Amino acid sequence: MKKVSKTVLNRVEGEIELKLIWENGIIKDAFIIAPNFRGFEFILRGKPTLDALVITPRVCGICGHAHLLATTSALENLYKEAGYSLQTTQKAKLIRKITLSSEIVQNHIRWFYLFVFPDLLKLTNEESLFDYTPIKGSKWRKAVDYSSKIVKVIALFGGQWPHTSYSIPGGVMCDPTTTEVMEAISTVDSLIEFTEKEIIGMGLEEYLSIKNPDAYLEKSNGDLSVFFKTVQKHNLDKKGKAYKRFLTVCNLYPVISKGTTKKKKCPFDIKKVREIKDFSFLSKKRTGKEYSWATAVRYNRLPYETGPLARRVNNKDKLFLNLLSTYGDTYFSRIWARVDEIVKFLFFMKRWLEELDIKEPSYIRPPVDIREIEGKSYGVIEAARGSLIHFIETKEGKIKEYSIITPSAWNLGTRCKKYHSPAEKAIIGLDNPLFAEMVLRSFDVCSVCTTH
Amino acid sequence: MKTLLWLQGLTCNGNTQSILNAENPSFYELFSKIELLYHPSLSVDNNLMEIVEKIESNKINLTFLVVEGSITNDKKFHNVGGFSIGEIVGRVVHKADYIIAVGNCASFGNIPALYKENPDIKGLQFTFKEKNGFLPPDFLSKKEYPVINITGCPIHPAWFTHTLMALYYEKPVLLDSFNRPKEVYMYLTHDGCIRNEYFEWKEEIEEFGHKEGCLFYNLGCKGPITHAPCNKILWNRVSSKTRAGMPCLGCTEFDFPLNENFFETKKNMGIPEKVPIGVSKRAYITITGIAKTLKNERTSKKLEETD
C-alpha cells in the first residue's frame, strides 16, 4: 500500500516540510521541501559591493557571522584576482577565527539541547530525561544560558550577535584592549567548565584523548553519553546513513582541514562545484517536478555531505574514523560530531585568545577602493552546518551577480536527476515517522539558509 | 495564565536567536510567567494549526500575538502546511489582546520587501515609511493598541522582553510615530557611545580599527540619526557596534535596507548630508566649526598616551 504523509517540521531554523512516500510501512521516498523564499541573491544585485557585508549576514539569524566572513573572504579574493596584494594581520585573522568559533559553539549547544534532545522525550518518557524538557528543564535552561554566554565573545570584538558586520577586507573594525581579551578568556573558561561538567562528563583533555567511542560511553555520564545510551536503546544508532562522502572547503587549523573524502581524502577543487536547479522553483524551465526553493549542489557530479561529521573525517580525527567504521555515517555519528566540535573549538579558542597580540594593527586599508575593482571571485568558510561558498561578480562599483551555496543546500537541497540529497537518502528506508524527523534534524536543518 | 503565540513569516530567525540571549528576564523566566502556545523553532509538537483553530473558536484566550518576519499572502513564497503567513495571521489577529511585531521585517517589510518578484511583501502595519502594511492603518487590537513595533535588524532582546513585561503588568506603553515603544526608542544610538568625546571635539577618523575617533564624520555611522538604545542597554550586555568600532547601520529605522554605502558618510561640501537629529544644519556647522578651531589634548592622542 502506498501512502503519502506530510509534516511541517518544527524545532529547526525556519520551516521545512517533510513529504514521505510510504510503502508497506517503509519510507520509499522522501522530499525535503523548503517552502519559503526571500530572494537575497536578487536583492544583492545592483547594491554597492561593500554593502554585501551588511546584507549577507541577514540571510541567517543563527550563522550570519559565517555569512559575513564568507563575504569578507570573497571581497578579499576580489582584490587578489585583480592583482592587488592585501595584507591582513595575524591579529585580525585570529579575531575572525575566535568570533566564528563562538558562533559555532553557540549553534551546536542550542541545536543539541533545544532542537535534538526534545526528540528523545517523544521517544520515551523516562523520568531521568525530564531535565531536558523545553523551558522547564534545568538542562534546557543551562543550554540557553551558556549558548547566550559564548556569543558575548562576538559582542566584545564585533559589538553584537546576531548580525554584526565588523569584518571587512583588510581586517576587523575593532581595537580591543586587554580588558576585552580577558573577559573573552573568562567567558571561554566558563563554557569549558560547563562543557566538562554537563556535556561530556569529563575533563577536556581526557575527552580529546579518547579514540574509542564505546570506551567513552562506558566511562561518562555527561549529556552526550545519556543521549547516546537512549538512542542505542531504541536502535537508532545505525540509522540514517547517507553517502559516506564528505566535503570541507576551508581550513581552520588545527580544528578543520579542507578536502573531500570518498574512499580516500583528496584536495577540494572549487571548479568541481555545480548548482543544479532541475527540481527547484528557481528552475527556468518548468517541468512540474519542482518541489522546493532549495537547489541541488554536486561536487564532481556527486552529492556530498558537509558539516561537522565531514570536518571530523577530513581532519582524520581518530575517534571519528572509528565511529564511522563501527556505526557508519549515521544519526549517531552526525550528532556526536556536532557535539565534539563544541569541545574542540573551545579548546582552541582559548589558545587563540592567549596568542592575540593587541599591538598589531586590526586593519590595513586595501590599496584601492573596492568600487574600482571589476571582476569575479569567491569566498569560502566553514559555518556551523558546514561548507559555505559565496560567489561574487562586480561591475562599475556594484554587485552584478551574487550566488550563495549554503551548507544546508549541500545536505538537504533537492535531488538531481540521478541522486537524492544526502538527507533525503538518509531518510529513505526508515520505518517510523519520528525517526525520519530525527534523522533530518541530525543534519541541523536551517531552512532560512537553504533557500535564502 | 496569559498566553503568547509566536508566528514567523519571511525571516532569518535572528530575532528569535536574539531573544534566546535575553537576561532579566531570560527567555525561560519570561515563559514561566506567560504560556508559550507555540514557537516554530522551540515547540516539541507540530500542532500550530490546532492551536490556531482553538484561538479562533475562543477555546484559548490569546494575550500576545508575536510576529517575526515579513508578511506575504503569496503561498508561492511562504507556505506553512498549506497556509501563507498572511492567512495564518489573518485568522488570529482579531483575537489577540496585543500584537507585537518583532524586528524590522515584521514592522516594515525590511530586506525581503526589496525582492521585486514578489510585490506582496509587507510589514504588519507599515511597509517601510507608509502606513500601508498587512493590517489597515486604523487597526487596533482588543486592548486598543495598534501593532506595537519593536524595530531593529535584529532587535535587542530587552527591547522586546521589557515591553512585553510592561503590557503583562498592564502598564501603559507610550508609542512614537512608528508605533514603537517611546521609552525604548526615544534614545539615539549615539547616546552613551564611548566615542562621544571625539564627536564633541570633531575628532574624525579616516579608517577602521581604532578605539579612538568618531565614526560619524567619515565612516558612515548613523548613531546620531538612529532611534535605538544600543549604548544604553548594551548588546549581549557587554558592548555595542559603535563601542567596538563598527558604525551604526541605522537598523531600527524604516529605511535601513533602502540606504546604501553603509561604511562612508555622504557629504556635501564637507558637511554630512544628514546632521544629528534635533540640530539644524546651520547650528551643526557653527558648533563643529568652533570645535575644530579648538584643540582637546586628550582626543588628539591615542588613549594609551593620554594624561
HADDOCK unambig.tbl for C-alpha pairs under 7 A between the chains (distance, minus, plus):
assign (segid A and resid 8 and name CA) (segid B and resid 46 and name CA) 6.82 0.50 0.50
assign (segid A and resid 8 and name CA) (segid B and resid 80 and name CA) 6.83 0.50 0.50
assign (segid A and resid 8 and name CA) (segid B and resid 81 and name CA) 5.95 0.50 0.50
assign (segid A and resid 9 and name CA) (segid B and resid 46 and name CA) 6.73 0.50 0.50
assign (segid A and resid 10 and name CA) (segid B and resid 40 and name CA) 5.09 0.50 0.50
assign (segid A and resid 10 and name CA) (segid B and resid 41 and name CA) 5.57 0.50 0.50
assign (segid A and resid 10 and name CA) (segid B and resid 43 and name CA) 6.85 0.50 0.50
assign (segid A and resid 10 and name CA) (segid B and resid 46 and name CA) 6.22 0.50 0.50
assign (segid A and resid 11 and name CA) (segid B and resid 40 and name CA) 6.20 0.50 0.50
assign (segid A and resid 11 and name CA) (segid B and resid 41 and name CA) 4.08 0.50 0.50
assign (segid A and resid 11 and name CA) (segid B and resid 42 and name CA) 5.12 0.50 0.50
assign (segid A and resid 11 and name CA) (segid B and resid 43 and name CA) 6.40 0.50 0.50
assign (segid A and resid 12 and name CA) (segid B and resid 41 and name CA) 5.38 0.50 0.50
assign (segid A and resid 13 and name CA) (segid B and resid 13 and name CA) 6.82 0.50 0.50
assign (segid A and resid 13 and name CA) (segid B and resid 41 and name CA) 6.08 0.50 0.50
assign (segid A and resid 14 and name CA) (segid B and resid 13 and name CA) 6.55 0.50 0.50
assign (segid A and resid 14 and name CA) (segid B and resid 41 and name CA) 6.91 0.50 0.50
assign (segid A and resid 35 and name CA) (segid B and resid 77 and name CA) 6.76 0.50 0.50
assign (segid A and resid 35 and name CA) (segid B and resid 78 and name CA) 5.97 0.50 0.50
assign (segid A and resid 35 and name CA) (segid B and resid 79 and name CA) 5.56 0.50 0.50
assign (segid A and resid 36 and name CA) (segid B and resid 10 and name CA) 6.86 0.50 0.50
assign (segid A and resid 36 and name CA) (segid B and resid 77 and name CA) 5.06 0.50 0.50
assign (segid A and resid 36 and name CA) (segid B and resid 78 and name CA) 4.41 0.50 0.50
assign (segid A and resid 36 and name CA) (segid B and resid 79 and name CA) 6.30 0.50 0.50
assign (segid A and resid 37 and name CA) (segid B and resid 77 and name CA) 5.15 0.50 0.50
assign (segid A and resid 37 and name CA) (segid B and resid 78 and name CA) 6.68 0.50 0.50
assign (segid A and resid 38 and name CA) (segid B and resid 10 and name CA) 6.54 0.50 0.50
assign (segid A and resid 38 and name CA) (segid B and resid 112 and name CA) 5.33 0.50 0.50
assign (segid A and resid 38 and name CA) (segid B and resid 115 and name CA) 6.94 0.50 0.50
assign (segid A and resid 39 and name CA) (segid B and resid 115 and name CA) 5.93 0.50 0.50
assign (segid A and resid 42 and name CA) (segid B and resid 115 and name CA) 6.81 0.50 0.50
assign (segid A and resid 43 and name CA) (segid B and resid 114 and name CA) 6.22 0.50 0.50
assign (segid A and resid 43 and name CA) (segid B and resid 115 and name CA) 5.69 0.50 0.50
assign (segid A and resid 48 and name CA) (segid B and resid 260 and name CA) 6.83 0.50 0.50
assign (segid A and resid 48 and name CA) (segid B and resid 261 and name CA) 6.31 0.50 0.50
assign (segid A and resid 51 and name CA) (segid B and resid 260 and name CA) 6.77 0.50 0.50
assign (segid A and resid 51 and name CA) (segid B and resid 261 and name CA) 6.05 0.50 0.50
assign (segid A and resid 51 and name CA) (segid B and resid 262 and name CA) 6.43 0.50 0.50
assign (segid A and resid 58 and name CA) (segid B and resid 12 and name CA) 6.36 0.50 0.50
assign (segid A and resid 59 and name CA) (segid B and resid 12 and name CA) 5.75 0.50 0.50
assign (segid A and resid 60 and name CA) (segid B and resid 12 and name CA) 4.61 0.50 0.50
assign (segid A and resid 60 and name CA) (segid B and resid 13 and name CA) 6.70 0.50 0.50
assign (segid A and resid 60 and name CA) (segid B and resid 14 and name CA) 6.73 0.50 0.50
assign (segid A and resid 61 and name CA) (segid B and resid 12 and name CA) 4.96 0.50 0.50
assign (segid A and resid 61 and name CA) (segid B and resid 13 and name CA) 4.86 0.50 0.50
assign (segid A and resid 61 and name CA) (segid B and resid 14 and name CA) 3.47 0.50 0.50
assign (segid A and resid 61 and name CA) (segid B and resid 17 and name CA) 6.39 0.50 0.50
assign (segid A and resid 62 and name CA) (segid B and resid 14 and name CA) 6.44 0.50 0.50
assign (segid A and resid 62 and name CA) (segid B and resid 17 and name CA) 6.48 0.50 0.50
assign (segid A and resid 114 and name CA) (segid B and resid 42 and name CA) 6.63 0.50 0.50
assign (segid A and resid 115 and name CA) (segid B and resid 42 and name CA) 7.00 0.50 0.50
assign (segid A and resid 118 and name CA) (segid B and resid 44 and name CA) 6.47 0.50 0.50
assign (segid A and resid 135 and name CA) (segid B and resid 28 and name CA) 5.14 0.50 0.50
assign (segid A and resid 141 and name CA) (segid B and resid 28 and name CA) 6.88 0.50 0.50
assign (segid A and resid 144 and name CA) (segid B and resid 20 and name CA) 6.60 0.50 0.50
assign (segid A and resid 148 and name CA) (segid B and resid 20 and name CA) 6.99 0.50 0.50
assign (segid A and resid 148 and name CA) (segid B and resid 21 and name CA) 4.73 0.50 0.50
assign (segid A and resid 152 and name CA) (segid B and resid 236 and name CA) 5.54 0.50 0.50
assign (segid A and resid 152 and name CA) (segid B and resid 238 and name CA) 6.67 0.50 0.50
assign (segid A and resid 155 and name CA) (segid B and resid 235 and name CA) 6.84 0.50 0.50
assign (segid A and resid 155 and name CA) (segid B and resid 236 and name CA) 6.45 0.50 0.50
assign (segid A and resid 155 and name CA) (segid B and resid 238 and name CA) 6.71 0.50 0.50
assign (segid A and resid 155 and name CA) (segid B and resid 239 and name CA) 5.89 0.50 0.50
assign (segid A and resid 155 and name CA) (segid B and resid 240 and name CA) 6.94 0.50 0.50
assign (segid A and resid 156 and name CA) (segid B and resid 238 and name CA) 6.52 0.50 0.50
assign (segid A and resid 156 and name CA) (segid B and resid 239 and name CA) 5.96 0.50 0.50
assign (segid A and resid 156 and name CA) (segid B and resid 244 and name CA) 6.90 0.50 0.50
assign (segid A and resid 157 and name CA) (segid B and resid 244 and name CA) 6.08 0.50 0.50
assign (segid A and resid 158 and name CA) (segid B and resid 241 and name CA) 6.39 0.50 0.50
assign (segid A and resid 158 and name CA) (segid B and resid 244 and name CA) 5.93 0.50 0.50
assign (segid A and resid 159 and name CA) (segid B and resid 235 and name CA) 6.95 0.50 0.50
assign (segid A and resid 159 and name CA) (segid B and resid 239 and name CA) 5.36 0.50 0.50
assign (segid A and resid 159 and name CA) (segid B and resid 240 and name CA) 4.17 0.50 0.50
assign (segid A and resid 159 and name CA) (segid B and resid 241 and name CA) 3.79 0.50 0.50
assign (segid A and resid 159 and name CA) (segid B and resid 242 and name CA) 7.00 0.50 0.50
assign (segid A and resid 159 and name CA) (segid B and resid 243 and name CA) 6.72 0.50 0.50
assign (segid A and resid 159 and name CA) (segid B and resid 244 and name CA) 5.02 0.50 0.50
assign (segid A and resid 160 and name CA) (segid B and resid 235 and name CA) 5.35 0.50 0.50
assign (segid A and resid 160 and name CA) (segid B and resid 236 and name CA) 6.40 0.50 0.50
assign (segid A and resid 160 and name CA) (segid B and resid 239 and name CA) 6.84 0.50 0.50
assign (segid A and resid 160 and name CA) (segid B and resid 240 and name CA) 5.84 0.50 0.50
assign (segid A and resid 160 and name CA) (segid B and resid 241 and name CA) 6.20 0.50 0.50
assign (segid A and resid 162 and name CA) (segid B and resid 14 and name CA) 6.40 0.50 0.50
assign (segid A and resid 162 and name CA) (segid B and resid 18 and name CA) 6.40 0.50 0.50
assign (segid A and resid 162 and name CA) (segid B and resid 154 and name CA) 6.93 0.50 0.50
assign (segid A and resid 163 and name CA) (segid B and resid 154 and name CA) 6.98 0.50 0.50
assign (segid A and resid 166 and name CA) (segid B and resid 246 and name CA) 5.76 0.50 0.50
assign (segid A and resid 172 and name CA) (segid B and resid 209 and name CA) 6.30 0.50 0.50
assign (segid A and resid 173 and name CA) (segid B and resid 208 and name CA) 4.96 0.50 0.50
assign (segid A and resid 173 and name CA) (segid B and resid 209 and name CA) 4.30 0.50 0.50
assign (segid A and resid 173 and name CA) (segid B and resid 245 and name CA) 5.34 0.50 0.50
assign (segid A and resid 173 and name CA) (segid B and resid 246 and name CA) 5.85 0.50 0.50
assign (segid A and resid 174 and name CA) (segid B and resid 209 and name CA) 4.97 0.50 0.50
assign (segid A and resid 174 and name CA) (segid B and resid 210 and name CA) 6.53 0.50 0.50
assign (segid A and resid 174 and name CA) (segid B and resid 244 and name CA) 5.10 0.50 0.50
assign (segid A and resid 174 and name CA) (segid B and resid 245 and name CA) 4.81 0.50 0.50
assign (segid A and resid 175 and name CA) (segid B and resid 209 and name CA) 5.28 0.50 0.50
assign (segid A and resid 175 and name CA) (segid B and resid 210 and name CA) 5.16 0.50 0.50
assign (segid A and resid 175 and name CA) (segid B and resid 211 and name CA) 5.38 0.50 0.50
assign (segid A and resid 362 and name CA) (segid B and resid 209 and name CA) 5.03 0.50 0.50
assign (segid A and resid 363 and name CA) (segid B and resid 208 and name CA) 6.39 0.50 0.50
assign (segid A and resid 363 and name CA) (segid B and resid 209 and name CA) 5.27 0.50 0.50
assign (segid A and resid 448 and name CA) (segid B and resid 12 and name CA) 5.69 0.50 0.50
